[in-house]
């Protein structure tokens, strides 16, 4: 039974991994369909809120980028005569705007570094034909062309590193009466920028949509276990992740959103607390550098469509750091994809950070936390090992009973006699058939929670351990940790008490460590450290348990059921 249980757990993990990697996430019913043309009153959002009538926009295909015409000079009443960059620096970010169109050219995070150890860039720079963040799109294509290429007048430009809240203002007025104003309000202690945009043709106001374009182009190592950029829609109490297939089916969502934007494994660019608005998505393919063998990267572009022309929109462009998001609002932490075991993952994350305060290396912090977890689970594993030992001792008798009834079908009443004999045998030997399964099952949520934690924690991104492990969020470059994990798993398998499984099943169980080694070879190093330390601990605990309970007693051949009944009657058990 123990072998079958372990086989069940193994196959469950494989199925769970394949499901999360390859199964298409269903698109919820009730959200609006794919549309970006002029609309009637919008449908209900994923959260079920009803939106107001959508402003009339020019008919476009949401799956295609807005056409950006070549820059053209327009006679200006208010504006500047030459293109220039405007740099904004706070303790957290370095942002670069261009006065051409009052758009964002660069948004770098000072506390998070890329592979070249430079501040992490969140604006994609490899796609020159794509719109820059904060490009505007109104119902007038002529106004769009002028506004996004005009040279705006800039006021409020900060000098040095800003430490108090401030506003950066861009203004343009053409000789033909087209007026556009953009304001960017910064809080230096956060990753927020509040964007206000007003466009009017004479006395007629136009409602601008804010185009971000391709978002969160993190070029760190991407593996099968790393979340790719995808849409993130958080409405009501539901978080929905929109991948490329879902975007092809439904590129637009309407309603009230706590978060509407794009995220990847570690970073997010999104509108926050968008009331009565829409978000549109499209996929963008980024070709690899010339001569590179890397595959093309798929990014997701998004556009925010407010349903009120005068409503400022707050954008967050920063890390999916639990403490950062929780400081904004506790529910913002739902942007981190902790999976189904979030209730366990969050305490584990707090524990990891607590250990790191005393052990200033995240690799060794994982080792210490793993030891603490295994100490807590020691009694459960000890109980399981003792129960497995008892089950192994009676396997010859169990096998003898099963063999006598092997010729009967499962529906035959004789099978009930077999089950009764087995229960009598368990009762006589003081064995609980589930005694080895239940303690092991209770440890599985912790294992899966650590799996999730060590794959999505931004704290491990770029964090070194020892020797060749320079990034705990990346795979082991020499595959040493996967091989150690496979070797210790094989050792553990051989140490397990034999429960009389058939030879084919025994071969399958011995093949499991090899299969798991291949499947997890690209797992982030931080997660592999946890599994390696857990395996080593389990081996040591098994030796200790064997010493504590002593060697298994030597029993003679299995006695027939009639003899066991005579022995029970002689002992006074007539039941």
PyMOL commands that set and color helices and strands:
alter all, ss='L'
color gray80, all
select helices_A, chain A and resi 2-22+141-147+244-249+322-328+330-335+339-358+362-376+378-393+395-404+414-429+435-456+458-460+480-495+503-519+525-549+561-570
alter helices_A, ss='H'
color red, helices_A
select strands_A, chain A and resi 76-78+85-90+93-98+103-113+119-121+135-137+153-155+161-162+166-174+178-186+192-201+204-206+209-214+230-235+238-242+252-263+267-286+297-306+313-319
alter strands_A, ss='S'
color yellow, strands_A
deselect
rebuild
show_as cartoon
